Each structure stands twice: as structure tokens, then as C-alpha cells.
């Protein structure tokens, strides 16, 4: 759970640095197991963050995030040479 808290702290610090401290924070995600896990949800309880989730099985409900996630997974696959099991 410390990884979740570190990520949240990082995100909120960057929000302040960019001058958005007074603006509401909305965290939108899909229904993936990470985002719906108890540990991830508990990590948010101490922060003033509004949670928002896409509807189950409807990737067009959030095409920007779906596109980013697809790009990110492709880059991870390439960068970490997923075809070579010794890197896993």
C-alpha cells in the first residue's frame, strides 16, 4: 500500500507545483482489479480526491485513458523485452 500512497503524494505535489492547489482532484479509472482493490481504495481515504470509474465492459466510456493505457502497455512490453523470460 505504500506504493499507492507514494503515487498519490507525488500526484498531489505536482498538482500544487503546477498551480492547481485549490482545484478539485478527480481520479478517473477503469474497473481494473488494481483500481477496485481494497488497498487502492483505502489509500485514497486520507486525501480529498473524488473517485470516478468507467462503467464495466464499456471502454468507449473513457477513450482517452484506454488509449493511454494501451500505449503505456505497448511501451512497457518493448522497453522490458517481454519476449525474453529472463527479464521477468
The first five atom37 places (N, CA, C, CB, O) and aatype in JSON, in Angstrom:
{
  "aatype": [20, 20, 20, 20, 20, 20, 20, 20, 20, 20, 20, 20, 20, 20, 20, 20, 20, 20, 20, 20, 20, 20, 20, 20, 20, 20, 20, 20, 20, 20, 20, 20, 20, 20, 20, 20, 20, 20, 20, 20, 20, 20, 20, 20, 20, 20, 20, 20, 20, 20, 20, 20, 20, 20, 20, 20, 20, 20, 20, 20, 20, 20, 20, 20, 20, 20, 20, 20, 20, 20, 20, 20, 20, 20, 20, 20, 20, 20, 20, 20, 20, 20, 20, 20, 20, 20, 20, 20],
  "atom_mask": [
    [1, 1, 1, 1, 1],
    [1, 1, 1, 1, 1],
    [1, 1, 1, 1, 1],
    [1, 1, 1, 1, 1],
    [1, 1, 1, 1, 1],
    [1, 1, 1, 1, 1],
    [1, 1, 1, 1, 1],
    [1, 1, 1, 1, 1],
    [1, 1, 1, 1, 1],
    [1, 1, 1, 1, 1],
    [1, 1, 1, 1, 1],
    [1, 1, 1, 1, 1],
    [1, 1, 1, 1, 1],
    [1, 1, 1, 1, 1],
    [1, 1, 1, 1, 1],
    [1, 1, 1, 1, 1],
    [1, 1, 1, 1, 1],
    [1, 1, 1, 1, 1],
    [1, 1, 1, 1, 1],
    [1, 1, 1, 1, 1],
    [1, 1, 1, 1, 1],
    [1, 1, 1, 1, 1],
    [1, 1, 1, 1, 1],
    [1, 1, 1, 1, 1],
    [1, 1, 1, 1, 1],
    [1, 1, 1, 1, 1],
    [1, 1, 1, 1, 1],
    [1, 1, 1, 1, 1],
    [1, 1, 1, 1, 1],
    [1, 1, 1, 1, 1],
    [1, 1, 1, 1, 1],
    [1, 1, 1, 1, 1],
    [1, 1, 1, 1, 1],
    [1, 1, 1, 1, 1],
    [1, 1, 1, 1, 1],
    [1, 1, 1, 1, 1],
    [1, 1, 1, 1, 1],
    [1, 1, 1, 1, 1],
    [1, 1, 1, 1, 1],
    [1, 1, 1, 1, 1],
    [1, 1, 1, 1, 1],
    [1, 1, 1, 1, 1],
    [1, 1, 1, 1, 1],
    [1, 1, 1, 1, 1],
    [1, 1, 1, 1, 1],
    [1, 1, 1, 1, 1],
    [1, 1, 1, 1, 1],
    [1, 1, 1, 1, 1],
    [1, 1, 1, 1, 1],
    [1, 1, 1, 1, 1],
    [1, 1, 1, 1, 1],
    [1, 1, 1, 1, 1],
    [1, 1, 1, 1, 1],
    [1, 1, 1, 1, 1],
    [1, 1, 1, 1, 1],
    [1, 1, 1, 1, 1],
    [1, 1, 1, 1, 1],
    [1, 1, 1, 1, 1],
    [1, 1, 1, 1, 1],
    [1, 1, 1, 1, 1],
    [1, 1, 1, 1, 1],
    [1, 1, 1, 1, 1],
    [1, 1, 1, 1, 1],
    [1, 1, 1, 1, 1],
    [1, 1, 1, 1, 1],
    [1, 1, 1, 1, 1],
    [1, 1, 1, 1, 1],
    [1, 1, 1, 1, 1],
    [1, 1, 1, 1, 1],
    [1, 1, 1, 1, 1],
    [1, 1, 1, 1, 1],
    [1, 1, 1, 1, 1],
    [1, 1, 1, 1, 1],
    [1, 1, 1, 1, 1],
    [1, 1, 1, 1, 1],
    [1, 1, 1, 1, 1],
    [1, 1, 1, 1, 1],
    [1, 1, 1, 1, 1],
    [1, 1, 1, 1, 1],
    [1, 1, 1, 1, 1],
    [1, 1, 1, 1, 1],
    [1, 1, 1, 1, 1],
    [1, 1, 1, 1, 1],
    [1, 1, 1, 1, 1],
    [1, 1, 1, 1, 1],
    [1, 1, 1, 1, 1],
    [1, 1, 1, 1, 1],
    [1, 1, 1, 1, 1]
  ],
  "atom_positions": [
    [[0.82, -1.19, 0.0], [0.0, 0.0, 0.0], [0.86, 1.26, 0.0], [-0.93, 0.0, 1.2], [0.39, 2.33, -0.4]],
    [[2.09, 1.16, 0.43], [2.93, 2.35, 0.43], [3.16, 2.86, -0.99], [4.28, 2.05, 1.1], [3.34, 4.07, -1.18]],
    [[3.16, 1.98, -1.99], [3.29, 2.44, -3.37], [2.12, 3.31, -3.78], [3.41, 1.24, -4.32], [2.29, 4.31, -4.48]],
    [[0.91, 2.93, -3.34], [-0.28, 3.74, -3.64], [-0.15, 5.11, -3.0], [-1.56, 3.03, -3.14], [-0.42, 6.13, -3.64]],
    [[0.26, 5.14, -1.75], [0.4, 6.43, -1.06], [1.5, 7.29, -1.68], [0.7, 6.2, 0.43], [1.33, 8.5, -1.81]],
    [[2.6, 6.67, -2.06], [3.68, 7.43, -2.72], [3.2, 8.02, -4.03], [4.9, 6.52, -2.97], [3.51, 9.18, -4.33]],
    [[2.45, 7.25, -4.8], [1.92, 7.75, -6.07], [0.95, 8.9, -5.84], [1.22, 6.63, -6.84], [0.99, 9.9, -6.57]],
    [[0.09, 8.78, -4.84], [-0.85, 9.85, -4.53], [-0.13, 11.11, -4.07], [-1.84, 9.4, -3.45], [-0.46, 12.21, -4.51]],
    [[0.84, 10.96, -3.19], [1.61, 12.12, -2.73], [2.31, 12.81, -3.88], [2.63, 11.7, -1.67], [2.31, 14.04, -3.97]],
    [[2.9, 12.02, -4.76], [3.58, 12.56, -5.94], [2.61, 13.35, -6.81], [4.22, 11.44, -6.75], [2.92, 14.47, -7.23]],
    [[1.45, 12.76, -7.08], [0.46, 13.42, -7.92], [0.0, 14.74, -7.3], [-0.74, 12.49, -8.15], [-0.1, 15.75, -7.99]],
    [[-0.27, 14.72, -6.0], [-0.75, 15.93, -5.34], [0.34, 17.0, -5.24], [-1.27, 15.6, -3.95], [0.03, 18.19, -5.33]],
    [[1.58, 16.61, -5.07], [2.68, 17.57, -5.05], [2.83, 18.24, -6.42], [4.0, 16.89, -4.65], [3.06, 19.44, -6.51]],
    [[2.7, 17.44, -7.49], [2.78, 18.0, -8.83], [1.61, 18.93, -9.12], [2.83, 16.88, -9.88], [1.77, 19.93, -9.83]],
    [[0.46, 18.62, -8.57], [-0.71, 19.48, -8.73], [-0.44, 20.86, -8.12], [-1.95, 18.83, -8.06], [-0.76, 21.88, -8.73]],
    [[0.16, 20.88, -6.92], [0.48, 22.14, -6.26], [1.54, 22.89, -7.06], [0.97, 21.88, -4.81], [1.41, 24.1, -7.26]],
    [[2.59, 22.2, -7.51], [3.65, 22.84, -8.29], [3.13, 23.52, -9.54], [4.71, 21.82, -8.67], [3.64, 24.56, -9.96]],
    [[2.11, 22.93, -10.14], [1.55, 23.47, -11.39], [0.5, 24.55, -11.16], [0.95, 22.36, -12.21], [-0.07, 25.08, -12.11]],
    [[0.25, 24.88, -9.89], [-0.67, 25.97, -9.58], [-2.13, 25.57, -9.49], [-0.53, 27.03, -10.59], [-3.0, 26.43, -9.6]],
    [[-2.41, 24.29, -9.29], [-3.8, 23.82, -9.24], [-4.22, 23.41, -7.82], [-3.98, 22.64, -10.18], [-5.16, 22.63, -7.66]],
    [[-3.55, 23.92, -6.82], [-3.81, 23.5, -5.43], [-5.28, 23.65, -5.04], [-2.96, 24.31, -4.49], [-5.82, 22.76, -4.38]],
    [[-5.92, 24.74, -5.42], [-7.29, 24.98, -4.98], [-8.33, 24.23, -5.81], [-7.58, 26.46, -5.04], [-9.51, 24.21, -5.45]],
    [[-7.92, 23.62, -6.91], [-8.9, 22.93, -7.75], [-9.16, 21.52, -7.25], [-8.42, 22.9, -9.2], [-8.29, 20.86, -6.69]],
    [[-10.38, 21.08, -7.48], [-10.82, 19.75, -7.08], [-10.03, 18.68, -7.86], [-12.35, 19.58, -7.33], [-9.72, 18.87, -9.03]],
    [[-9.71, 17.58, -7.19], [-8.99, 16.49, -7.84], [-9.94, 15.33, -8.09], [-7.78, 16.03, -6.98], [-10.57, 14.81, -7.16]],
    [[-10.05, 14.95, -9.36], [-10.88, 13.8, -9.73], [-9.96, 12.75, -10.32], [-12.01, 14.21, -10.75], [-9.2, 13.02, -11.25]],
    [[-10.03, 11.56, -9.77], [-9.23, 10.44, -10.26], [-10.17, 9.51, -11.01], [-8.48, 9.7, -9.09], [-11.02, 8.86, -10.4]],
    [[-10.02, 9.43, -12.33], [-10.89, 8.58, -13.15], [-10.1, 7.37, -13.63], [-11.47, 9.38, -14.36], [-8.97, 7.5, -14.1]],
    [[-10.7, 6.2, -13.5], [-10.03, 4.98, -13.92], [-11.06, 4.01, -14.49], [-9.26, 4.32, -12.74], [-12.26, 4.27, -14.48]],
    [[-10.55, 2.9, -14.99], [-11.45, 1.84, -15.43], [-11.79, 0.95, -14.24], [-10.82, 1.01, -16.59], [-11.48, 1.3, -13.1]],
    [[-12.42, -0.18, -14.48], [-12.84, -1.08, -13.41], [-11.81, -2.17, -13.13], [-14.18, -1.72, -13.76], [-12.14, -3.21, -12.57]],
    [[-10.55, -1.94, -13.51], [-9.5, -2.93, -13.32], [-9.32, -3.34, -11.87], [-8.21, -2.39, -13.84], [-9.72, -2.62, -10.95]],
    [[-8.72, -4.49, -11.68], [-8.56, -5.03, -10.32], [-7.73, -4.13, -9.43], [-7.93, -6.4, -10.38], [-7.97, -4.06, -8.22]],
    [[-6.75, -3.44, -9.99], [-5.93, -2.53, -9.18], [-6.78, -1.39, -8.65], [-4.75, -1.98, -10.01], [-6.74, -1.09, -7.46]],
    [[-7.57, -0.77, -9.53], [-8.34, 0.41, -9.14], [-9.53, 0.08, -8.26], [-8.82, 1.12, -10.37], [-10.01, 0.93, -7.51]],
    [[-10.01, -1.15, -8.33], [-11.15, -1.52, -7.49], [-10.72, -2.3, -6.25], [-12.14, -2.34, -8.3], [-11.56, -2.76, -5.48]],
    [[-9.42, -2.45, -6.06], [-8.93, -3.21, -4.9], [-9.15, -2.42, -3.6], [-7.44, -3.54, -5.06], [-9.2, -1.19, -3.6]],
    [[-9.28, -3.16, -2.52], [-9.48, -2.55, -1.21], [-8.28, -1.7, -0.81], [-9.74, -3.65, -0.15], [-8.44, -0.61, -0.26]],
    [[-7.07, -2.18, -1.08], [-5.86, -1.43, -0.72], [-5.81, -0.09, -1.45], [-4.6, -2.24, -1.05], [-5.47, 0.93, -0.85]],
    [[-6.14, -0.08, -2.73], [-6.11, 1.15, -3.51], [-7.17, 2.12, -3.01], [-6.32, 0.86, -5.01], [-6.9, 3.31, -2.87]],
    [[-8.36, 1.61, -2.74], [-9.43, 2.48, -2.23], [-9.11, 3.02, -0.84], [-10.75, 1.72, -2.18], [-9.4, 4.19, -0.56]],
    [[-8.51, 2.22, 0.01], [-8.13, 2.69, 1.35], [-7.05, 3.75, 1.28], [-7.65, 1.53, 2.21], [-7.0, 4.64, 2.14]],
    [[-6.18, 3.68, 0.29], [-5.11, 4.67, 0.15], [-5.67, 6.06, -0.12], [-4.15, 4.27, -0.97], [-5.02, 7.06, 0.18]],
    [[-6.87, 6.14, -0.68], [-7.47, 7.43, -1.01], [-8.26, 8.06, 0.13], [-8.38, 7.26, -2.19], [-8.6, 9.24, 0.06]],
    [[-8.54, 7.31, 1.17], [-9.44, 7.82, 2.2], [-8.9, 9.03, 2.95], [-9.74, 6.73, 3.18], [-9.68, 9.81, 3.49]],
    [[-7.58, 9.21, 2.99], [-6.98, 10.34, 3.71], [-6.75, 11.56, 2.81], [-5.68, 9.91, 4.33], [-6.18, 12.56, 3.25]],
    [[-7.18, 11.47, 1.56], [-6.95, 12.55, 0.6], [-8.29, 13.09, 0.12], [-6.09, 12.06, -0.59], [-9.29, 12.37, 0.1]],
    [[-8.3, 14.34, -0.27], [-9.51, 14.95, -0.81], [-9.54, 14.71, -2.33], [-9.56, 16.48, -0.48], [-9.31, 15.62, -3.12]],
    [[-9.83, 13.47, -2.69], [-9.86, 13.07, -4.09], [-11.21, 12.42, -4.38], [-8.69, 12.1, -4.43], [-11.66, 11.53, -3.66]],
    [[-11.84, 12.88, -5.45], [-13.1, 12.29, -5.88], [-12.78, 11.13, -6.81], [-14.02, 13.35, -6.58], [-12.05, 11.29, -7.78]],
    [[-13.34, 9.97, -6.52], [-13.12, 8.78, -7.35], [-14.19, 8.7, -8.42], [-13.12, 7.49, -6.49], [-15.36, 8.98, -8.16]],
    [[-13.79, 8.34, -9.61], [-14.69, 8.17, -10.74], [-14.24, 6.94, -11.51], [-14.71, 9.44, -11.66], [-13.04, 6.76, -11.77]],
    [[-15.18, 6.08, -11.87], [-14.82, 4.86, -12.61], [-15.71, 4.7, -13.83], [-14.93, 3.62, -11.7], [-16.89, 5.05, -13.81]],
    [[-15.12, 4.17, -14.9], [-15.88, 3.84, -16.1], [-16.87, 2.74, -15.79], [-14.93, 3.42, -17.26], [-16.72, 2.01, -14.8]],
    [[-17.86, 2.62, -16.63], [-18.8, 1.52, -16.49], [-18.12, 0.22, -16.94], [-20.09, 1.78, -17.3], [-17.28, 0.24, -17.84]],
    [[-18.48, -0.87, -16.32], [-17.88, -2.17, -16.62], [-18.14, -2.56, -18.07], [-18.42, -3.26, -15.68], [-19.26, -2.49, -18.56]],
    [[-17.06, -2.97, -18.75], [-17.18, -3.5, -20.1], [-17.46, -2.48, -21.18], [-18.23, -4.51, -20.13], [-17.84, -2.85, -22.29]],
    [[-17.28, -1.2, -20.88], [-17.55, -0.16, -21.88], [-16.31, 0.72, -22.02], [-18.8, 0.7, -21.48], [-16.25, 1.8, -21.43]],
    [[-15.3, 0.26, -22.8], [-14.06, 1.03, -22.93], [-14.27, 2.38, -23.61], [-13.04, 0.23, -23.7], [-13.45, 3.28, -23.45]],
    [[-15.35, 2.54, -24.38], [-15.6, 3.82, -25.03], [-16.06, 4.88, -24.04], [-16.63, 3.66, -26.14], [-16.16, 6.05, -24.39]],
    [[-16.35, 4.47, -22.8], [-16.74, 5.43, -21.77], [-15.59, 6.32, -21.36], [-17.28, 4.71, -20.56], [-15.81, 7.38, -20.77]],
    [[-14.37, 5.91, -21.65], [-13.2, 6.7, -21.3], [-12.09, 6.44, -22.32], [-12.71, 6.35, -19.86], [-11.07, 5.84, -21.99]],
    [[-12.28, 6.88, -23.56], [-11.32, 6.55, -24.62], [-9.93, 7.13, -24.42], [-11.85, 7.02, -25.93], [-8.95, 6.54, -24.87]],
    [[-9.82, 8.26, -23.74], [-8.5, 8.87, -23.53], [-7.65, 7.98, -22.63], [-8.64, 10.28, -22.93], [-6.49, 7.71, -22.93]],
    [[-8.23, 7.54, -21.52], [-7.5, 6.67, -20.59], [-7.2, 5.33, -21.25], [-8.3, 6.46, -19.3], [-6.09, 4.8, -21.1]],
    [[-8.16, 4.77, -21.97], [-7.94, 3.49, -22.64], [-6.8, 3.6, -23.65], [-9.23, 3.02, -23.34], [-5.98, 2.69, -23.76]],
    [[-6.75, 4.69, -24.38], [-5.68, 4.92, -25.35], [-4.33, 5.04, -24.64], [-5.96, 6.18, -26.18], [-3.34, 4.45, -25.07]],
    [[-4.3, 5.82, -23.55], [-3.05, 5.98, -22.79], [-2.58, 4.65, -22.23], [-3.24, 7.0, -21.65], [-1.39, 4.32, -22.3]],
    [[-3.51, 3.88, -21.66], [-3.14, 2.59, -21.09], [-2.61, 1.64, -22.16], [-4.32, 1.95, -20.39], [-1.65, 0.92, -21.91]],
    [[-3.21, 1.64, -23.33], [-2.74, 0.8, -24.43], [-1.34, 1.2, -24.85], [-3.69, 0.89, -25.62], [-0.48, 0.34, -25.06]],
    [[-1.1, 2.5, -24.98], [0.23, 2.99, -25.36], [1.25, 2.61, -24.28], [0.2, 4.53, -25.57], [2.35, 2.15, -24.59]],
    [[0.88, 2.81, -23.02], [1.78, 2.51, -21.91], [2.16, 1.03, -21.88], [1.14, 2.92, -20.58], [3.33, 0.69, -21.72]],
    [[1.17, 0.15, -22.05], [1.45, -1.29, -22.03], [2.34, -1.7, -23.18], [0.15, -2.09, -22.07], [3.21, -2.55, -23.03]],
    [[2.13, -1.09, -24.35], [2.97, -1.39, -25.5], [4.42, -0.96, -25.24], [2.43, -0.69, -26.77], [5.36, -1.69, -25.54]],
    [[4.59, 0.23, -24.67], [5.93, 0.72, -24.36], [6.62, -0.16, -23.32], [5.87, 2.16, -23.85], [7.81, -0.45, -23.44]],
    [[5.89, -0.59, -22.3], [6.46, -1.47, -21.29], [6.9, -2.8, -21.91], [5.43, -1.72, -20.15], [7.96, -3.34, -21.58]],
    [[6.08, -3.31, -22.81], [6.38, -4.56, -23.5], [7.69, -4.44, -24.27], [5.23, -4.96, -24.45], [8.54, -5.33, -24.23]],
    [[7.84, -3.31, -24.97], [9.05, -3.07, -25.77], [10.25, -2.8, -24.87], [8.83, -1.88, -26.74], [11.3, -3.42, -25.04]],
    [[10.11, -1.9, -23.9], [11.23, -1.48, -23.05], [11.79, -2.62, -22.2], [10.79, -0.35, -22.15], [12.99, -2.68, -21.96]],
    [[10.92, -3.5, -21.74], [11.37, -4.56, -20.86], [11.48, -5.91, -21.54], [10.43, -4.67, -19.7], [11.58, -6.95, -20.88]],
    [[11.46, -5.9, -22.88], [11.69, -7.1, -23.67], [10.92, -8.3, -23.12], [13.19, -7.41, -23.73], [11.52, -9.29, -22.69]],
    [[9.61, -8.19, -23.13], [8.75, -9.21, -22.54], [8.86, -10.57, -23.21], [7.33, -8.75, -22.58], [8.39, -11.56, -22.65]],
    [[9.46, -10.64, -24.39], [9.63, -11.93, -25.04], [10.77, -12.73, -24.42], [9.88, -11.74, -26.54], [10.87, -13.94, -24.62]],
    [[11.62, -12.07, -23.67], [12.74, -12.72, -23.01], [12.35, -12.98, -21.55], [14.04, -11.84, -23.1], [12.37, -12.07, -20.73]],
    [[12.0, -14.24, -21.23], [11.51, -14.58, -19.89], [12.52, -14.31, -18.8], [11.12, -16.02, -19.85], [12.14, -14.21, -17.63]],
    [[13.8, -14.19, -19.11], [14.81, -13.94, -18.09], [14.68, -12.53, -17.5], [16.22, -14.13, -18.68], [15.22, -12.27, -16.42]],
    [[13.98, -11.62, -18.18], [13.79, -10.26, -17.69], [12.59, -10.14, -16.78], [13.65, -9.31, -18.84], [12.36, -9.07, -16.21]],
    [[11.82, -11.19, -16.63], [10.58, -11.14, -15.82], [10.87, -11.35, -14.37], [9.58, -12.18, -16.3], [9.96, -11.34, -13.55]]
  ]
}
